[in-house]
Amino acid sequence: MKLYGGKLSPFVMRPLLVSRAKGAEVELAMFEGGIKSPEYLALCPTGKMPLLIDGDLALPESQVIAEYLDAALPGPKLLPDDAAGAAMVRLIVRLADVYMVPALGGLFRGREQPEGVPAAMQAMAEGLGYIEHYRRSGDAFAWGNSFSQADAALIPLFFFLDALDGPMPTKALMAARPGLAAWWDRAKASNLGAQAIAEQAAGLAAMMAARQG
Ligand SMILES: N[C@@H](CCC(=O)N[C@@H](CS)C(=O)NCC(=O)O)C(=O)O
């Protein structure tokens, strides 16, 4: 099994975190020739990372890969057994993908397209609000009391809310959602979270250095 992509990408870090939470870290590699090469596009026509190769299976899309790894690898299940709990974990992941991810794109492009930042900040505030609405305040993890698919999806996205803070007050967006802010503090202090954040920070620093050089 091989996962193609770089650790800065929240979509690559998501299935990587899932594999780590299951106690079997999947091998990570950059695709030779890059993600726009004809060889990569033949396996993954979206030309995006991540891509998981497992024998004959070539699987794109972070959440699909995350759920495949959860089913295929031994270790703790990262979806609750009960139907309602599983639906809530899937809901948190979906709210993150549908609302946070496009907003993050707008924030990430903020330096080149500052005119898009206010709408992206507003969209991110709304996305965080939707997730806060559905979370239970007493839960230690994103949902429930153990690491789930929801934590694997949120941690690498929340990394950027810390990393982009400065001219764009992205940390304040979290402070306005106390339940999520408390979850984020716990996630950052956890082994899985701290490792993921350190690796994304190193990836971001390398990307910035490459842009300047
Ligand atoms: N919906 C996809 C999104 C993947 C994605 O956007 N990956 C970015 C890296 S963060 C990428 O490969 N971008 C390259 C491009 O769009 O050319 C997923 O969840 O896997």
The ligand as a Tripos MOL2 file, in Angstrom:
@<TRIPOS>MOLECULE
LIG
   20    19     1     0     0
SMALL
NO_CHARGES

@<TRIPOS>ATOM
      1 N1        -11.3600   16.5800   -2.6820 N.3       1 LIG1
      2 C1         -9.9680   16.2270   -2.7430 C.3       1 LIG1
      3 C2         -9.1340   17.4850   -2.6600 C.3       1 LIG1
      4 C3         -7.6630   17.2050   -2.9090 C.3       1 LIG1
      5 C4         -6.8630   18.4750   -3.1910 C.2       1 LIG1
      6 O1         -7.4120   19.5430   -3.4680 O.2       1 LIG1
      7 N2         -5.5270   18.3490   -3.1250 N.am      1 LIG1
      8 C5         -4.6610   19.4620   -3.4300 C.3       1 LIG1
      9 C6         -3.5140   19.5400   -2.4240 C.3       1 LIG1
     10 S1         -3.9870   20.2410   -0.9190 S.3       1 LIG1
     11 C7         -4.0470   19.2520   -4.8040 C.2       1 LIG1
     12 O2         -3.6290   18.1610   -5.1250 O.2       1 LIG1
     13 N3         -3.9740   20.3150   -5.5980 N.am      1 LIG1
     14 C8         -3.3220   20.2830   -6.8750 C.3       1 LIG1
     15 C9         -4.1350   20.8740   -7.9550 C.2       1 LIG1
     16 O3         -5.3330   21.1470   -7.7180 O.co2     1 LIG1
     17 O4         -3.5750   21.0790   -9.0160 O.co2     1 LIG1
     18 C10        -9.6300   15.2680   -1.5870 C.2       1 LIG1
     19 O5        -10.3280   15.3080   -0.5640 O.co2     1 LIG1
     20 O6         -8.7180   14.4460   -1.7270 O.co2     1 LIG1
@<TRIPOS>BOND
     1     1     2 1
     2     2     3 1
     3     2    18 1
     4     3     4 1
     5     4     5 1
     6     5     6 2
     7     5     7 1
     8     7     8 1
     9     8     9 1
    10     8    11 1
    11     9    10 1
    12    11    12 2
    13    11    13 1
    14    13    14 1
    15    14    15 1
    16    15    16 2
    17    15    17 1
    18    18    19 2
    19    18    20 1
@<TRIPOS>SUBSTRUCTURE
     1 LIG1         1 GROUP 0 **** ****
